[in-house]
Amino acid sequence: MDSIQSSALLPELIVLYSKTGQHEKALEIMVFHMQDFSGAEDYCREPSNRDDPSPDDRQLTRDLYLLLLKVYINASRYL
């Protein structure tokens, strides 16, 4: 992942972070490097948008929104 971080493959890096459960890092890239705010919200909403979301999917959606809020609150780290 370190070699990808320095390249222009940010969407691929987001997928890698997502697959490894590093959602905060994925959201940080979307918000601060790509400035894709609506994409970050879509990322958070995705688990609940499945055909038959489980209670775990709904909980993951809530957790992702909390992580997104944390990313925004800690924005001064990135400016």
C-alpha positions as CSV (number, residue, x, y, z in Angstrom):
1,M,0.0,0.0,0.0
2,D,2.9,2.4,0.6
3,S,3.9,2.3,-3.1
4,I,0.3,3.1,-4.1
5,Q,0.0,6.0,-1.6
6,S,2.5,8.1,-3.5
7,S,0.9,7.5,-6.9
8,A,-2.2,8.7,-8.7
9,L,-4.1,5.5,-7.9
10,L,-6.1,6.9,-5.1
11,P,-9.4,5.1,-6.0
12,E,-7.5,1.8,-5.9
13,L,-6.0,2.7,-2.6
14,I,-9.5,3.4,-1.2
15,V,-10.6,-0.1,-2.3
16,L,-7.6,-1.7,-0.6
17,Y,-8.2,0.2,2.6
18,S,-11.9,-0.7,2.5
19,K,-11.2,-4.4,2.0
20,T,-8.8,-4.4,4.9
21,G,-11.2,-2.6,7.2
22,Q,-9.2,0.6,7.3
23,H,-12.2,2.7,6.6
24,E,-10.9,5.9,8.3
25,K,-7.9,6.0,5.9
26,A,-10.2,5.4,2.9
27,L,-12.5,8.3,4.0
28,E,-9.5,10.6,4.6
29,I,-8.3,10.0,1.0
30,M,-11.8,10.7,-0.3
31,V,-12.2,13.9,1.7
32,F,-8.8,15.4,1.8
33,H,-7.0,14.2,-1.3
34,M,-9.9,13.8,-3.8
35,Q,-12.3,16.3,-2.2
36,D,-15.1,13.9,-3.0
37,F,-17.5,14.7,-0.2
38,S,-20.6,13.1,-1.7
39,G,-18.5,10.0,-2.6
40,A,-17.5,9.8,1.1
41,E,-21.2,9.8,2.1
42,D,-22.0,7.2,-0.5
43,Y,-19.1,5.1,0.9
44,C,-20.7,5.3,4.4
45,R,-24.2,4.5,3.0
46,E,-23.1,1.5,0.9
47,P,-23.5,-1.3,3.5
48,S,-27.2,-0.3,4.1
49,N,-27.9,-0.1,0.4
50,R,-27.5,-3.8,-0.1
51,D,-30.6,-5.8,-1.2
52,D,-31.3,-7.2,2.2
53,P,-29.1,-5.3,4.7
54,S,-28.4,-7.2,8.0
55,P,-28.3,-5.6,11.4
56,D,-24.5,-5.8,11.1
57,D,-24.7,-3.8,7.8
58,R,-26.8,-1.1,9.4
59,Q,-24.4,-0.9,12.3
60,L,-21.4,-0.7,9.9
61,T,-23.2,2.2,8.2
62,R,-23.6,4.0,11.5
63,D,-20.0,3.4,12.4
64,L,-18.8,4.7,9.0
65,Y,-20.8,7.9,9.4
66,L,-19.1,8.4,12.8
67,L,-15.7,7.8,11.2
68,L,-16.6,10.4,8.6
69,L,-17.5,12.9,11.3
70,K,-14.2,12.2,13.0
71,V,-12.4,12.8,9.8
72,Y,-14.1,16.2,9.4
73,I,-13.5,17.1,13.0
74,N,-9.8,16.3,12.7
75,A,-9.4,18.2,9.5
76,S,-6.8,20.5,11.0
77,R,-4.3,17.6,10.8
78,Y,-4.6,17.7,7.0
79,L,-4.6,21.4,6.3
